[in-house]
Amino acid sequence: MNPSKSSRPGTSAIIPRERLIHLVRQVLGPQAASRPLRIDARLAELGISSIMMVSLMLAIEAEFNLTIPQSEITPESWASIASIECMLERLGAG
């Protein structure tokens, strides 16, 4: 299987970054639908609360079929879409 493909229906052609951005948009809700999301923007600046962050973490675990280890639950790993993407690469998600 191509590492950029998901086993979930409807996401097979979406690369990991696009899948991650889609999850962030879902967590942010309607406020994120019409604006671009820079991958280097701080998630707090995008309006993600601590509760939303937990939802995002759970959504990422489900989407990428992995468990995020406690050692990766740090402010640095969850600062931006780019930092989450780096964490997912370290964990071998794809």
Secondary structure, DSSP 8 states (H G I E B T S, - for coil): --TT--SSTT-TT--HHHHHHHHHHHHHGGGGTTS---TTSBHHHHT--HHHHHHHHHHHHHHHT----GGG-STTTTSBHHHHHHHHHHTT--
